Amino acid sequence: MRMHATWLQMYWPEGLYSPEAHRSLADGYLADERFQRYYDAVAPGAARFLRDAVHTWA
C-alpha cells in the first residue's frame, strides 16, 4: 500500500493526499461497478481485497 500511496501523491495535487482520502478512493472500487468489474476480472473478490487492504494500511 505504501507504493500505492506514493503513486497517488505523485499525481494528486500537493496537500490532497491523506489516509482518509486514500480510504475513500478505495471505497470507490466497490461503489462503482466499472472498477469492481475491472479488478474482479483479474481475480474474483479482488476489488474487495484491495479496498480492505487500503483500509487496513492507509
C-alpha positions in Angstrom: 0.0 0.0 0.0 2.9 2.3 0.6 3.7 2.2 -3.2 0.1 3.0 -4.0 0.1 5.9 -1.6 3.4 7.2 -3.1 1.9 6.9 -6.6 -1.2 8.9 -5.5 1.0 11.6 -4.0 2.8 11.9 -7.3 -0.3 12.5 -9.3 -2.7 14.3 -6.8 -2.2 18.0 -6.2 0.1 18.9 -3.3 -1.6 18.5 0.0 -4.6 16.5 -1.3 -3.3 13.1 -0.1 -4.3 11.8 3.3 -5.0 8.4 4.6 -8.7 9.3 4.8 -8.7 10.3 1.1 -6.9 7.1 0.2 -9.5 5.0 2.0 -12.3 7.0 0.3 -10.7 6.2 -3.1 -10.6 2.5 -2.2 -14.3 2.6 -1.3 -15.0 3.8 -4.8 -13.5 0.5 -6.1 -16.6 -1.2 -4.7 -19.1 1.6 -5.2 -18.5 1.9 -8.9 -19.4 -1.2 -10.8 -16.8 -0.4 -13.6 -13.9 -0.5 -11.1 -15.3 -3.6 -9.4 -15.7 -5.4 -12.7 -12.1 -4.4 -13.7 -10.5 -5.7 -10.6 -12.7 -8.8 -10.2 -11.8 -9.8 -13.8 -8.2 -10.2 -12.5 -9.4 -12.4 -9.6 -12.9 -12.8 -8.1 -13.1 -10.7 -5.0 -10.0 -8.6 -5.9 -11.9 -5.3 -5.6 -13.0 -6.1 -2.0 -9.5 -7.4 -1.2 -7.9 -4.1 -2.4 -10.4 -2.0 -0.6 -9.9 -3.9 2.6 -6.1 -3.8 2.3 -6.2 0.0 1.8 -8.4 0.4 4.8 -6.0 -1.7 6.9 -2.8 0.0 5.9 -3.8 3.6 5.0 
